[in-house]
């Protein structure tokens, strides 16, 4: 079993910045990827940014050049640095991890989410 603990969500004014953190704990053979998704009221959950085990990253077009995903391998923690936040970035942000088990299965786990509100 894998647990994810997110933190960093807050109320911020337009143009402001926030950093989200997500720490993973549990048992696995290998972390395949870690990432951030978000879901605004009345919408489907969407990918924001993902970082693969080798360090490769992918971003949603709407956040490119504003958000940066990074990972601390020693702490099994992924970060999302968000800058130039806009009201449309308001959502619950969820951490996701994909791990390869010792049985060679890939399993996906989700955090409980952290709320980011961008408003003046």
Secondary structure, DSSP 8 states (H G I E B T S, - for coil): -EEEEEE---EE-TT--EEEEEEEEE--SEEEEEEEEEE-TTS--EEEEEEETTS-EEE-TTTTTTEEEEEETTTTEEEEEE-S--GGG-EEEEEEEEEE-TTS-EEEEE---EEEEE--
